[in-house]
Amino acid sequence: MLNFVVRRLLAILPVLLAVSLLTFLIASLLPGDLAYVILGDQATPENVAALRRDMGLDQPLWWRYLSWLGHVLQGDLGRSFRTGQTVLQAVAERIPVSLELMLMAEFIGLLIGVPLAIACAARAGGAFDRFMTGSAFAMLSMPSFLTAILLIYLFAVELHWLPATGYVPFTEAPLANLRFFVLPALTLALAEWPGIMRVLRSDMIATLQEDYIALAKAKGLKPSRILFVHALKPSSLTLVTVTGINIGRLLGGTLIVESIFALPGIGRLLVGAIYTRDLVILQGVVLLVAAGFVIVNFIVDMLYAVLDPRIRHGHA
Amino acid sequence: MSPPLLTIENVAVELPTPRGNLRAVDHVDLSLEAGRTLGIVGESGCGKTMLSRAVLQLLPRQAKLTGRVMFDGHDLVRLKPESLRRLRGRDLAVVFQDPMTSLNPVLTIGTQLMETIQEHLELDAPSARKRSIELLAAVGIPAPEQRLAQYPHQCSGGMRQRIAIAIALSCEPKLLIADEPTTALDVTIQAQILDLLAREQRRRHMAMIIITHDLGVVAGRADEVAVMYAGRVVERAPTQALFKRMHMPYTEALLAAIPKLDTAPHTPLPAISGRPPDPTRPLKGCSFAPRCRYAAERCREAKPELKGAEMPGHLYACFHPIQMAEGIGA
């Protein structure tokens, strides 16, 4: 098992390196000279040249990359030339919002998707299954801004149950904080559950054809035990993958949902950085988000081993 | 004579397919008394597995089952799911063909053994564990205590089939259905597994159905043999009587198709030529007629009924039964 963990960890390193290179290139190859952006239209060529020298922009690309990478490895991702905040500070400020949103959205998504998938698979092809598969398809094709507006209209405007927009930190007012998160999380969850349901449903249907499920029935086990103990675990590998990808994606913030609900998360930090050409922030945040994604996928790999002993023992 | 433990009456199984209904089992009657062994023999696709699934009520959902399966006073076809569940695993147990797929890969052997015991017998976890260890020891698994914490993939095929047998035996069933229990195993293991089944069957005085394509498997182990072809029982007899004097040409062909050690090298095996009839297009006459070397006009026109031979308990479905004067050794 330890061997397995170490092997997977070593495999992450080249991925992270490639990610850092790509991040750097994207930021560097964006049109427009950073020095002009900072100094504005009225800058003299001398000023620009001086700033370029100060920032090392006159150095060749590979040198700038290595020097940036060197700083990153020492934990220094740079500092915004607009706000003076370091990348880490900016991210630390925003990440609790995106994390909370992600956790709530995934939780609600799984809460809806998993039981529906099991219920559909248990009677595959039945009326309920056909209805839910159709509904999932309809939900998949609904854009999140539409869901968001409909939810705001229903729960905030008509029913006055929940606030439409806003945010308070959890530490200041836990309950109010949660109330602010319900609608955005629900918006995301409504987009997540169809994927969760479809993946788990089809894996469950395949598993239920297995010999060991027939044997479990022949052993006279309760239907609930067959579904939840014998069928769910071997069917959940793809589900774990999909959930991992979802989590990784939501980790980077959700531009549209954070904007609609006025949540100060990573998504809005990134958009802001793009609008203001704050390349240091952009570069740093993208790198951190990508690293988060890679780490989530590493955890997913570990979960495979937990779910399937054959992977743990290196048989599959 | 006490009433039989299992009676299969006029059982037919139809499966809908895109090419029309497939008649997997075609009106089969069989019975089995407590403590006895019945062998069901036939080639792939003859309906023997579907028949066993019909007894276990494990047919695919779209399958249509007609007829009656009486087991220990219960009509299994009409039994409520909850009552059926209490019967399965406890009085009615099964060992499937392939132990590589019949054990759950993500659950430990201990879990898979103990869950059956705890479902049907009122035992707490330590007693169920103790019983599991005894069962594993009884089916010949060394170091049974260590095995409980292991997963199926950590055991060999023969080992897994022993575990599957231990699971089947765990609640002292009255009937054990072994569906090709050795087909997926190495030849060297096959005899061991069959002997194990026979020994446990005698020791526990349970009834057993052995399903196989190999007449040799049932030869020394079954009290009675039913030969199936194209969904029907075509010959049925006490094992001794069958091997002494088989009447159905198909049975003869099946026996001839078994390789023998004493034939000279490079002798072609007398395989049964042709293929079984398409089960979605039933023949008017005898299903075996197209492949039978004794077939006459009548065989293609009418279906022979299963009828009694001169020996009591010996039934066959053939217009031109072969009557061998000398018994042949099995």
Interface residues (C-beta under 8 A of the other chain):
Chain A: E210 D211 Y212 A214 L215 A216 K217 A218 K219 G220 L221 K222 R225 V229 H230 K233 P234 L307 D308 P309 R310 H313 H315
Chain B: L56 L58 R85 R86 L87 R88 G89 R90 L92 A93 V94 F96 D98 T101 S102 L103 N104 P105 V106 L107 E115 T116 E119 H120 Y151 H153 Q154 A164 I167
